[in-house]
């Protein structure tokens, strides 16, 4: 079933920007928000975090073995 809704210009712009960053469709973004309770703000923050992580990796910024061990020790080995 295909539905249509009217969105404010700001909300439509934010969805379009998020779609560009994530390569998801507008419908996928809205469906994720409605089906899984992931607000647009949450999705924007998640996409920004992923993008920042990719940039760090591209710049060669990885966790050291000591940093990984510290996290595993802090939260317990899996």
Secondary structure by P-SEA (a helix, b strand, c coil): cbbbbbbcaaaaaaaaaaaaaccccaaaaaaaaaaccccaaaaaaaaaaaaaaaaaaaacccccaaaaaaaaaaaccc
